[in-house]
Amino acid sequence: MEAPKRLGGFAKVTLWPGHSTVAEMAIDPRLLAVWKAGHPGWTRTAGRFTVSVARSSRDLVKSLTVKLPAAHLAPQWKPRR
């Protein structure tokens, strides 16, 4: 069973009233995948995923839906640093 929500990343920003900024983060693709023992590696099924931005876990600001194709990551896959 998969978790209904996962923390993909976070960025702490400090803003003065009336100002804005851009915060970028890369999401580890393994967070959208499951490990399948019969097919070693991380497998993401094709589908729609909701990405949310929030001030905290209880203070949702905005959400959007992204459509992603199926993908498979080899067992030894590691994120770039």
Buried (B, 14 or more C-beta within 10 A) or exposed (E): EEEEEEEBEEEEEEEEEEEEEEEEEEBBBBBBBEEEEEEEBBBBEEEEBEEEEEEEEEEEEEEEEEEEEEBEBEEEEEEEE
